[in-house]
Amino acid sequence: MRARWRLLAALMLPLLAACDPAPQSGAPVGPGNTGAINLDNRPFQLHVPRSYDPATKAPLVVLLHGYQSNPARQEGYFKLAAESDRRGFLYAMPDGTKDQRGHQFWNASEACCDFYGAGVDDSSYLSRLIDAVKAAYSVDPGRVYLVGHSNGGYMAYRMACDHATQITAIVSLAGAAATHAERCKPERPVRVLQIHGTADQTILFEGGSNGGQPYPSAAASLDFWRRHNGCGDQADTSSAPLDLDSSLPGAETAVTTYLAGCRDAGRVELWSIKEGGHIPALSANFAPAVIDFLYRP
């Protein structure tokens, strides 16, 4: 229980403050604009890059916010919209549902974050969201990506388990994989990037529990996907460290890659932010580095 309330408190920090979402509209969202698209009475925001051309298939990135957050705040933190315009990907920003306390959440795993037992099927909803964007826009089905923070990171892992045929790669910042790995039966490899602060006191780098429900460590989360993707256990640590947290000195983030033997380019990576917390002070390097990972063949 104590871990649960640490999660609540951490995600209320003003670091995630940003402008309100764009108003809902029934009109198609044109290039260079952001607007709402209704789906199952749960509208989601879609940003269409300025360069979008229906004759060319574009990648799709889906942003999954943290517990008690929302798409505008999460975008204000991750700053992926500018990358959407620069790199040319469609960018969907859905909302979780509200729990009894009015906090938005994703029903991702036993540990996070359907704390009041609503049982909402977010996995099916997000699968239909991907299909809805594909139906209305020209999407490259081999370049569909999910990026999530905390509860959103858990949800990205859940989607990779449930809908691997729709998803090419996921990025989780301070999330964790399925509590019960035996229930995760992905139909194909999914590339995975886990980013995690070693000093995270909300979702512990070494694993822990929320409300009595355990969740795996960052290393264990990655290990399941390494084995599923057919990657060997030889870690490549030759990549230069990254500077992802502007509050920490130097290039504080170590990069560990598992690539040898991976099926279908199913590489997995762990970016460990030394002394980083649950909500790192993300540097300007974060968004480009994340998209570089997603775009890597």
Order of alpha helices (4+ residues) and beta strands (2+ residues): alpha-beta-beta-beta-alpha-alpha-beta-beta-beta-alpha-beta-alpha-beta-beta-beta-beta-alpha-beta-beta-alpha
